[in-house]
Amino acid sequence: MNHAYCERCGAKLVTMELGGRPRGVCGECGRVRYHNPLPVAAAVVLNDRREVLLVRRRNEPHSGEWCLPTGFAEIDETIEEAALRELREETGVEGRVHRLLTARSLADDYYGDLLFVCFEVEKAGGNEVPGDDAETIAYRPLSELPPLAFDAHTEAVRVCEALYREPWAIQDSFIRLYSDGSAGMLSDALVVLVEEHADEICDRWMEVVRSSRTTPSYRRSDFAEIRRAGRQALSQFRAWMTESGRDQEVEAFYAGVGRRRADQGFGLWEVISALTLLRKEIWTFARQRQVLSSLTDVYRVMELADRMVFFFDKALFHTARGYLAAGRG
């Protein structure tokens, strides 16, 4: 129907000033014709490699440029259904809407005013095959995102990436925790903090072992050597916790502690208790210094606790081995 006529009754429209804008108004039934932006749906689909599914456009506008699977919503579908339909038509992927990412207006030279509504969509089936409107499709790393045809698409991808930044950081750090590599973990910042405050932690530990009923021999006045050993352990905490190839150094240090305590007449149970109390003081210090304002902060503290368990298990083993070896000597 001609835009000069009413879509309801067919009468001619007249131009009137309404709400500060010129609008077409039906002279018969009073229906107002509004010019609204066209709704466009888009889907952000990520794979397990943290790559986003993109389409290289075959047709104008923006032919040859990359974009998200995208298209106009039809009259008989919701905006979510439009996003899933366009994803299926352009890439062969069946999807499931996970969440809304962005809704942004955009003035396009070709289409005019558009309203982009972008969703994160989880792949639920299908195979990645380019549709008729696509030259090709590809998963591209988020760190190597090419220029996209529409700014609203770039914004949606970056918003989605930001939503995963924290869980991905935790996931990466967790994988490193149980792998051969130990550097680059979220708790490294707390490990450095412990080393920087070695004197403070050592003083707190000395007070505890001198007063604990589990370490009576540590109440002796000749405490200088014991404090030096505790201070050395803390000053090397970062290197021993994060650097590979330090196992022999750690073994030699704690075996030496065990031998010296045996020679000094300490009970093995006291030596083990003292090391356990040192671990507790390190943990208490780190927990008190870490502000728990996010999930990452909580994980960082818990990860440090796990790393300390692994480390002090080795320390206790080598200390006990050195102690018992001295007894046999």
ABEGO torsion letter per residue (X at the ends): XBAABBAAAGBBBBBBBBGGBBBBBBAAAGBBBBBBBBBBBBBBBBBAAGBBBBBBBABOBGBGBBBBBBEBBBAABBAAAAAAAAAAAAAGBBBBBABBABBBBBBBAAAEBBBBBBBBBBBAEEBBBBBAABABBBBBBAAABBBBABAAAAAAAAAAAAAAAAAAAAAAAAAAAABABABGBAAAAAAAAAAAAAAAAAAAAAAAAAABAABAAAABABAAAAAAAAAAAAAAAAAAAABBGAAAAAAAAAAAAAAAAAAAGBBAAAAAAAAAAAAAAAAAAAAAABBBABAAAAAAAAAAAAAAAAAAAAAAAAAAAAAAAAAAX
